[in-house]
Amino acid sequence: MRRLTLTLAACLWTTSALADSAALLVENAAPSVLDRLRGSDGVAAAVTPLREAGVDVLALRGADGAEMREGLGRFIETLDPETDRVAIVLSGRFVNTGRETYLLPADGEADAGAIFADAMPLSPLLAILADYPGQAVLMLAEGAPNALDARFLKDGAGRFELPQGVTLIRGAPDMIARLARQDLATPARTIVATAREENLGVEGFAPSSFAFLPAARPPETEPDRPEEPQDLPQVSDAEAELRLWEDVSARDDADAYELYLKAFPSGPNAGAARDRLAAIEAEPGREARLTEETLELTREERSEIQRDLSLLDYNTRGIDGIFGPGTRSAIEAWQEDRGFEVTSYLTGAQIDRLDDQAAERAEELEREAAAREAERARNDRAYWQQTGASGEEADLRAYLERYPDGDYADLAEDELGEIEAARAEAAARQDRQAWATAEETDTTGAYRQYLSDYPDGAFAEQAERRLSQLEQPSEERQAEAQAQAEEAALNLSPMARRLAEAKLASLDLGPGRIDGSFDGDTRRAIRRYQDSRGLGVTGYLDQPTVVRLLADSILR
């Protein structure tokens, strides 16, 4: 692409160190044809109004790695004991590792080695801002996403942890430049409120009344917002028109298409510009969608949001990391209940609020579960003292009938096993053989035949109980079959099944061996968990049970 007339050569501006406010401006974004038509000078245009407002300004424009390092050192030297507020405004291309964010040099190459050697990391800047809590502003002018083929790195500034008391405002370069020029440099101008009105991202310390410069300063003449050019030059060169169209298409917003149409009302792409402009104006919630897209949520982060919504009883119709109609409806319901604008798209602040509410709800559910568990344990222990503690078979069975998964169920079954073993030892050989045959066949006919042959046999009572189980109402069998089907539909891997057993074991619910095979001990542990958490008691895993298990694991 042919270079534009205006190039971004590296240069430095500084003022005398007489002010109690300091600002560092770095403009490393090359101007587009669209910027030239608008007469935009990027964040560098904020230098003059900031200086006129008495701010000690150091600015870099089109800087390489060495110039950024030198500029940062010079900026630190300007910070003296009199400095009481600091603003840092960065414009250009950002990349991140997930732990660190970098501003690339103006001429930087997008490979990992060059970036790590020459790019400016944000962590030193955040350390500077941390020394001015409540009076520190970081503004990031982020361009359109670019493909990045560099190991260990992702495109964009990403998300990072802010020090306490630091205000972060991020958005498109022209919006950040205008905010820095008109609002950051104006005493008593509430930049947070303005940023929100402009749909910019606001994070960290962000009271609506926050202004970077105090009202006590002498009033400055507020720079007028630039008017859109009325008589834009009609560039006849086809290559210039094509470059402008490429910039407008990359920007893809209403202002850019309107500017193109003013410059080329009859241009070869005028029809496409009008169509796209109409589509943008007709799309509901476009700004909200774009705001969420800038967060670059991973699939795991989206799954976490779905889990949070589910914990708060908003049905996302699945937890799969995909925001489909179910999740969007759940977000809308949550936004409406919490007094947010209902868009079905989330902002960074809303995600933080949702995380906090889900954590509070998880703790509340755990407290409720602990109270239910304590009540159950008291009742369980009292009934054991009334029945099973005697060691009599009838009492042991009475206990197990009421508390089949109770705290003393294993002991009761062990004692019953000893009683039945003694009975079997005393039973006649033919009686035992007949019973073994009935158990092996395990049908109602086999047990009826045993009872017919041995009505007073040693295993008659067991035969009656098994008959009762086999003849249970069809509704119960259907319910169990449905629970089995719901667990099968989860398609749990062997690792996921072992993880579920480990969670149950960590809660002292006795799932038996952690081997991914759900045996009788595992089913009993699941029933105990479901009962203590107020879930449907089936002994089989379903989505609500899995959601709660994951929430419990986070709290521990």
N, C-alpha and C positions, 0 to 999 in steps of 0.2 A: 504494500500500500504506500502511495506517495506521501512523504512526510508533510505535515501541515506547516504553514509559514511560522506559526508560533511554536517554539520548542521549549521543553522544560529543562533548561540548564540548571545545574545545582547553584544555589545562592543562599546567603544567610542574611537575616535582618536581626538586629538587636537594638534595644533601647537602653537608656541609662538605668542604673539599678536604684531608682528612687521610689518605686512603687511597692506597695505591700501585697500586690496581687501579681502572679506570674503565670505565663502561658507558654506552652511548647506547641507549635504547629508544624506538622510534616505533611506536605503535599507531594505525593509520589505517584499520583494518577495522571496519565497522559490525557490531555483534553481531546474529546471527540469532535467530529464535525458539528454534532448537535450542540456541544458546549460552546464552540466558536460562534455559532449563529446566535446563541443566547448571550454572548459576551461574558460567559462565566469564567472566573479565575480560580475556581475551586475554593478550598478552605484558606488559601493564601489571601483572598479578598478580605478576610477578617483581621489582618494585621493592622491596617490603618485605624479602623474603629476601636480596636482593643487598645492601641497605643494612645489614641485620643481620650480613652476612658481612664488612662493612667495605669494600664497593665504593663508590666515588664514582659516583653514578648521576644521569644527567640523562634525563628521559623526556618524550616528547611524546605527547599523545593527541588524536586527531581534529584534527590540525594542518592549516592551510592552507599555501600556499606561503611566505608571509612568516614564519609561525611556524616552519616547518622551517628556513628560512635563519637566523633568529635563534637557534633552538635549536642548530644546528650550530656557530654562532659561539661560543655559550656553552660548548658541549662542548669545543671546541678550547681555550678559556681554562682549562678544568679540567686539561688535560694539562700537567703540569710535569715537571721533571727526575726527580722521585721516582716518576713513573708507570712501571710496568714491565710492565703487561699491560692489554689493551683488548678489550672485547667490544661489538659493535654488533648489535642485534636489531631487525629491521624487519618489520612486518606490514601488509598492505594489498594494493592492486592494483599490479602491476608491468607496465611495457611496455618494449620495447627496440627499438633501431634496427639491431641486429646488431653495433654497435660500442659502444653505451652503453646502460645499463639505468637506468630511472627508477622511483622510488616516487611514485605519484600522491598529491596532497593528499586529505584525507578527503572534501572536497566538489568535487574536481577534475572537470573535463569531459574526456571522452576525445577531444579534437581536438588536432591536432599543435601548433597555435599556443599553446594554453593549457598543454599539457604541457611544451613547451620553455621556457615562461616561468616556470611555477610548480612543476613537479615537482622532486624531489630526485634528482640524478644519483648513481650509485654510485661513479664514478671518484674524487671527493674523499675518500669514505669509505675506499676501497681504498688511497689514498695515505697516509691516517692509519694504517691497519692495517699497511702495509708497514714502518713504523718500529718495529714490535714483533714481529719474526719469531720464530716458535715460541711466542708468547704472545698471539696475535691471533685472535679468533673473529668470524666474520660469520654470522648466522643469519637466514634469509629465510623468513617465513611466507607462503606463496603460496596464494591462494584458488583456487576453481575457475575454469577458463578462461572468458573472456567474449568475445563478438563485439566486434571493434574495427574501426571504419570511419574510419581516420585514415591519411592518406598518410605514408609513410616509417616507420611504426611497426608493430610486431607485439605481440600480447598476450603477457604473461608475462615473467619475468625473463630468459629465454633463457640462453645459455651465454656466459661471459666469462672472460678470463684473470685468474687470481689472482696476486698478488705472492708471491714466495718466502716460505714460512713462515707463511702465513695459512690458517686452517682455515675451510672453508665447510660449513655444514649447512643443508639446505633441505627443506621439506616442508609438510604441511597446517598451517593456523594453530593448531589445538588441540594437535597434537603438538609443534610448536615452542614454544608457550606452556608446555606441561608440562615440556619439556626445560629451558627457561630458568628456570622457577620452581623445579624440584626438583634439577636436575643442574648447571646453570651456576653456581648460587648455593651449591653444597655443596663445601667444600674436599676435594680429593683425589678427587672424583667423576669418573670417566673418561667424559667426555661423548661422545667419539667412539665408544667401544664401545657405549654406551647408544643412541646415534643409529642405529648399524648394527643393533642388536637390534630397534629400532622400525621398520626398513626406511626410514629417512630417507636422503636423498641426502647423501653425504659426499664432499668434494673437497678438493684441495690438501694442506696439511700435516695428516696424519691418522694418527699412530701410535695404536694401540689404547689405550696407557697415558696418553694426553694428558688432563690435567685443567686447567680454567681457573684454579681457585684452588688454591694449594699446600697440602699436608697440614700445613705448619708453622703455619698459622693456628689459633687456638683453636677447638676443636670447636664447631660450631653444631648446634642441634637441627634435624635434617632435617625439613622440612615434610612432613606426611603427604600421601600421594596422596589427592586428594578421592575420597570414596566416591560411588558413583552414588546419586542420591536414591532413597530407598525409597518415599516417599509423594509422588509428583509430583502437582501440582494437576490435577484433571480439568477442563480448560477446556471449558466447555459451549458457548462461542461458536463457531459454525460457521466464522466468518471466521478465528478464531485457529487452529482445527484445520487449515484450508486453508493458512494461512501456514506452520505447522509442517511440513505435508506437502511444501510447495514447498521448504523448506530441506532437509528430509531427502532428497528426490529429487535435489536439486542435489549434496548431499554424497555420496549413493549408496555408503555403506559399512555394514558390519554394525552398528557401534555406534549409528549414527544411526537405523537401522530398529528396533533393540531399544529405544532410548529412545522412539521414537514409540509403539511397542506398549505400553510401560509407561504412557505418558500417555493413550493412546486405545486400549485393548485391544479395544474394540468400535467404533472409529471407522469412517467410511465407506471409509477406505483401509487398514484393518487387514489385509484379505485380500491386497491388493497388497503390503503391507509384508512379510507372512510369505512370500509367493511370492518376492519379491526377496531376502529374507534367505536363503531356502533356495538360491536360484540362486547367490548370492555364496559361500556355504559349500561349494557343490558344484563351483565353478569352480576347477580346478587352476591354480596359478601366477598367481592374480589380482594379488597384490601385485607380483610381478615384472613383469607386463604394465603395470600402472599406473606403476611406476617408469620403465619405458622410455618410456611415452607422455609423461611429464613432460619428457623430453629434447627433444621436438618436433623429431625428426630430419627434415631435408629429404630430398627424393628423391636429391639429389646426395650427401648424407652417407650415405644408405643404400647407394648404389652404391659409395661408397668402402669401406664396411664389407665389401660383397660382394667387391670386388677384394682387400682384405686377406685375407679368408678363402681366396680362390682362390690367392693367392700362398703361403699356408701349406698348400696341398693339401687344403683342405676344399671339396667340390663344392657350390656354391650353385645349380647347374642354371640358370645365367644371371646376368647382371649388368645389371639393369634398374631398380634402385632400389625394387623391390617385395619385401617379405619374405614369400615364399610358403613352402610346405612344404620345398622344397629348402634355402632359406636357414636356416629354423628348425632343420632337421636338422643343417646345418653348424655353427650356433651351439652346439647341444647337444653335438656331438662335440668342438668346441673347448673348451667349458666343462669337459667331463669330463676331457679330456687335461690341462688346466691346473689342475685341482683346485678349480674353482668349483662352486657349487651348480648343478645342471643344470636350467635353466628354459626354455631357448630364447629368453629375453629378456635384453637387455643393460643393464647399468648404465653410468653415465658413466665410472667407473673401469675397467670392463672394456673399454670402447671405447678408452680411452687405452692400456691394456695391449695390446690387439689391434693398434692403430696402431704401437706400438713394436716388437712382434714382426714385423709385416709389413715394417717398414722394415729391421729387422735381416736378415730373410730376403731381401729385395730386394738388400741389399748383399752378402750371402753368394752369392746367385745370380750377381751381377755379377762378383764375384771369381772364381767358378768359370768363368764365361763368358770372363773375361779370360785365365785360365790355359789353357782349351781353345783360345782364339784364338791365343795365343802358340805353343802346340804345333803347331797347324795351320799357322801361318805358317812355322815352322821346317821342317816337312816339305814344305810347298809350295815354299819356296825351294830346298831341297836337291834335290827332284825336277826343278825347272826347270833347275838347273845340270847335272843328269845328262842332260836331254833337250832341251827347247825352246831352251836357250841356244845350241845349235849352229846353229839357223836352218834345219835340214833339215826337209823336210815330214813325214817319218815321225816324227821326234822331236817336232815341234810337235803332231802329232795324238796321239802317245802322252801328251804332257802334258795335252792337253785331255780325253782320255778318262778320265784319273784325276782331274783337277781342272777340270771344266767351268766352275766358278765361282771358280777360283783367282785369286790376286793377279796372275798373269801371263796370265790368260785373254784379256784384251783385246789384249795385245801379240801373243800367239800367233795370235789370229784375224786381227789386222791383217797379220801376216807371211804367214799362209796365204792371206789375200785377195790379197796381192801375187803369191804363187806361182800361185794359180789364175788371176789376171788375166793373168799372163804366158803360162800354158798356153792360156788361151782365145784370146789374141791369136795364138798360133802354130797353133791348131787350124784345120782346113779350114772354109770357109763352110758346107758342107752339114752337117759335124759339129756346128758351133755351132747351126745352125738346128734340127737334130734334137734337140739337147739342150734348146734353148729350148722346143720343142714338148712334150718330156717334162716339163719343169719346170712349164709352164703347165697341163698336164693333171693332173700330180701324182698318178698312180695307179700301182699295181703293174704293170698292163698296159703303161702308157706307158714305164716304165723298162725293163721286160723287152724291149720292142720296140726301144728305143734300144740296149741291150746286144747284141741279136741283130744289129742293123744295124751297130753299131760296137763290136765286142768289145774292140778295142784303142783305142777313141776317147779323146780328151782328157778326157772327163768320165765315163769308165767307172767309175772308183773312186768318184766322187760318186754315180753311179747306184746302185752296190752299197750304199753307206751309206744312201741314201734308201730303198731297198728294205728294208733291215734295219729301219729305223725304222717303216716302214708295216706291216711284218709282225711287230712286237713282240708278245709274248704278250698275250692278252686281259686277263690279270690287271692288267698295267701300265696298259692303257688304262682299265680299270674304276677303278683307284686314282686315276688322273688325273681321271676324270670325277667321282668322289666328292669329291675335293679342290675341283674347280670348283664343285660343288653346295654344299659347306660354305661357301665364300666367298660365293656368291650368297645363301645363307640369312642372312648377316650384314646384307644390305640396306644396304651402306655408301653414304652420300651422296657426291657428288663432293668436298665439303669434307673428309669423313673420309678419302677415298682420297688426297687431296693431303697431308693431315696424316700419313698413314702413310708416304708417299714422303719427306716432310720429315724424319721420324724416322730413316728408313733413311739418308738423305743425311747427317744429323748424326753418324751412326756410321761414316761413310766407307765405305759399302757400295755406292756407285755405282748408285743406282736410275734414273739418267738424268734426263730432264726431269720437273719436279714439276708435272704437269698433270692428275693424277687418272686418267690412262690407263695401265693396267698393261701395259707392253710387255715385250719380252724382257729389257731391262735391269732393269726392276722385278722380274720373276720371279726373275732371277738374284740380285738383292739380297735378296729374301725368302728364297731358299734359303740364301744365305750366313748370314743372321741366324738362321734356324731351326737350321742346322747348328752354329753357334757357341754357341747357347743350349741345345743338347741337346733340341730340339723335333723333331717329325716333319717331315722335309724333303720338301716338296711344291711349293714355289714359289707356294702360294696361302695367303691369310690364313684362319685359323680362330680360334676363341675363345681358346685358350691363347696363340697368337702375339700377338693383340691385347692380352691382359692383360699379357704381358711387355713389349710395346712401350710401353704406358702406364706400367708400373713403371720402365722405363729412362728415360723422359722425366722422371719425377719426380726421379730421382737426379741428373740432369744440370742 
